[in-house]
Amino acid sequence: MRYPIKLIARKAKVNKNGVTPISLQYCFSAEKRVVLSTGVNIPIHYWNRKTGRISKELPMEYGNIQLLETTLTQKLRKAEDMVGYALKQKNTCPMKFLKENFNLDGRWGFEQMSDEQNSLDVFWNIEDYAKGKKGSVKQCTINVINAMKVHLKLFEEYRKKPITFDSFDAQFYEDFVFYLTYEIPQVRRKELIKGLKANSVGKTIKHLKSFLKERMRKKIIPFMDLSAFKVMEEEVDAVYLSWKELSAIYHLDLIQQPQLEKYRDLFVLGCLTGFRFSDYSDIKPEEVRDGMLYVNQTKTLSTVVVPLKKDAKQILIEKYKMQMPQVSNVNFNYYIKEVAKLAGIDEQIKITHKRGNKVSEEIKPKYAWVTSHTCRRSFCTNEFLEGTPINLIMAISGHKTEKAFRRYIKADQVQKAHMIKKLWDSRPGL
């Protein structure tokens, strides 16, 4: 049964940033209605009023269109279920019930399902799992868990068959990996592509396994054999920038493009500290003491102490007074390529990736490969090439194992040969 509930975007609600919230409207009657926020905000001209959907032309900076559409569909279904439930209850106003309970986490104020039914619902359990993690991990990890849930939901819609805890067998794993590798839709700056790279598929499988193991430990579900759920990992030939290239970026004259300056400064700061984007883009005044930077890393929750180099002090303290500009990772990755291009970092680079059993190659100018993670990789590689002991670099980068650290070292064979020669020349001969 369909209730008079629809998604709307109102011109009168456009904010100063040029975006408007997408809302849910439930009409109880011609005169009585309730409007609820979905949490999705986009420029109003990318909303199709006739279809009640987001335009395919939505820029990536406002979010992944597939994920946004999935969120809106889930919100719409939730509202319909809640109104249906309220109408079946005696003396329960569906408008009031919807307004009071729609934005509550987990189950509604009234019980829609029994505890036994909830315990068997995969997606409710993932929400419960993520909620339980909030006290021990940072929000970025919760976001990855939520992304895993979205991938499962998209796969459920793709195969047109409900996913239950009985679904997770070896055949499910093979089908799910195939879907993630070749079929799942992704939007990259208006371009629709299908399939994730090997490391992204591996991350989804890793968190799915962790979720299922945690549910087994709590005896919510019976033991299941997950030995077939292999977490694939790919050694990526990602780029790093040398000190010479970083110097070109640092001294780049941006007087004609002042909007790029904050992205340049954040990038250089990341290359001088070795932090992840979530850490170097949100440094707080109290984290600098006696010329040292004390940062509680977002991913590992461990505290790392880094001596600030002269150039890092000039950016962080002298120029920005400990208040670095706040930018999104999506915008950062987009505009830092423009900065690198202006700095003349245009050497042609070939990167290989695996999708299933196929190897694909892409050749682009080096600036096109630069992202926020290039900072961390450049820091580790440059310090390694300068001869800094690995254990000292790891103390700053926060890597827990040498194996994980060495994945960040991107030095070509000629550079490594020069390092070996330098070591040999320092030793006595025969």
Sequence and secondary structure as in RCSB ss.txt:
>XXXX:A:sequence
MRYPIKLIARKAKVNKNGVTPISLQYCFSAEKRVVLSTGVNIPIHYWNRKTGRISKELPMEYGNIQLLETTLTQK
LRKAEDMVGYALKQKNTCPMKFLKENFNLDGRWGFEQMSDEQNSLDVFWNIEDYAKGKKGSVKQCTINVINAMKV
HLKLFEEYRKKPITFDSFDAQFYEDFVFYLTYEIPQVRRKELIKGLKANSVGKTIKHLKSFLKERMRKKIIPFMD
LSAFKVMEEEVDAVYLSWKELSAIYHLDLIQQPQLEKYRDLFVLGCLTGFRFSDYSDIKPEEVRDGMLYVNQTKT
LSTVVVPLKKDAKQILIEKYKMQMPQVSNVNFNYYIKEVAKLAGIDEQIKITHKRGNKVSEEIKPKYAWVTSHTC
RRSFCTNEFLEGTPINLIMAISGHKTEKAFRRYIKADQVQKAHMIKKLWDSRPGL
>XXXX:A:secstr
   SEEEEE GGG  TTS EEEEEEEESSSS EEEEEEEEEE GGGEETTTTEE TT  GGG  HHHHHHHHHHH
HHHHHHHHHHHHHSTT  HHHHHHHHTTSSSS SS SS HHHHHT HHHHHHHHHHHHTTTS HHHHHHHHHHHH
HHHHHHHHHTS   GGG SHHHHHHHHHIIIII EEEETTEEEE   HHHHHHHHHHHHHHHHHHHHTTSS    
 TT              HHHHHHHHT   TT GGGHHHHHHHHHHHHH   HHHHTS  GGGEETTEEEEE TTT
  EEEEE  HHHHIIIIIITTT      HHHHHHHHHHHHHHTT   EEEEEEEETTEEEEEEEEGGGG  THHH
HHHHHHHHHHTT  HHHHHHHH  SSHHHHHTT    HHHHHHHHHHHHHTS   
